Amino acid sequence: MSSAEETLQVGELARRTGLTVRTLHHYDAIGLLKPSLHTEAGYRRYTPADVARLQQVLSLRQLGLSLDEIRDCLQAGRYLPLEVIHLHISRLREQIELQSGLCERLEALAAHFHARESVPTEDLLRTIKGMTMIESYYTPEQLEYLAQRRETVGEERIQQSTQDWAELISQVQAALEQGIDPTAPEVLALARRWNGLIEEFTGGDPGIRDSLKRLWTEQREALNATYQTGFHPELAEYIGKALAAL
């Protein structure tokens, strides 16, 4: 591979794959996907072989393997590229079948409830959208961890924390409407409670906290429509200033 036109710099690879430069840099740092070439100026350049390896990495990732497991598998040559593709196809077909069955059951349930005027179909659709949207912001490992956290905490505490959030958001909204400075002691106390509830949800995992923040930053309007949280942009900016002042 001698021509620069046949290789990709990290920014171009990120743009054309939908990944982030930060992700590619992380893959490089942990030895998962190191670019084969570097320019004299030190820029990373990825070859077609590197792109093929990236495809294997992402397929194995969607099969549920951790990054460390993927690196070990590829280094040991446990999977041939064709085997990875076939495994991914098989998993996708299983997921399609499961999702199709789930969709049919939900549609039947929605039709049943709608006929009895108990649960509007639109409410069910918003709930489904919220479920799929939330899942897309967390890795499989994070979703598994959150499921374990739910079992550890228990349903009673889950229900209580929902009430705690509603009460806390209401109190922050009241402080905002009263024009209280976000760095005032009473608002800082609310911010500490805010952090505490997040800490309880994430278990102190910084990756899950980042995913949660990105989810609410990018999908606040949709989440509000689904869950009626009242967490609007002005309130988010207000509590953000209080959190920054802690």
Number of C-alpha atoms within 10 A of each C-alpha: 10 8 6 13 8 11 22 20 18 19 15 14 18 16 11 10 11 9 12 14 15 12 11 19 17 14 18 14 11 12 15 22 19 19 23 14 19 12 10 7 6 8 12 20 21 22 19 13 12 18 17 11 17 18 16 22 23 16 21 23 17 15 17 14 17 16 17 11 14 21 19 14 15 17 12 9 10 12 16 10 16 10 12 19 16 12 16 19 14 13 15 14 12 12 12 12 12 12 12 12 12 12 13 12 12 16 15 12 15 21 15 14 15 14 12 10 11 10 15 14 19 11 14 17 15 15 16 15 14 18 13 10 15 17 13 12 18 18 17 17 13 17 16 12 16 17 12 12 15 14 11 10 13 11 11 8 13 14 10 11 15 13 12 16 16 15 12 17 20 15 14 23 20 13 20 17 10 9 9 15 15 23 18 12 12 13 22 20 15 20 24 14 15 18 14 13 17 17 15 13 19 20 14 12 13 11 13 23 16 13 18 17 15 13 18 17 12 10 14 19 16 15 22 15 14 18 12 11 16 16 18 12 11 11 18 16 12 19 23 13 17 20 19 11 12 11
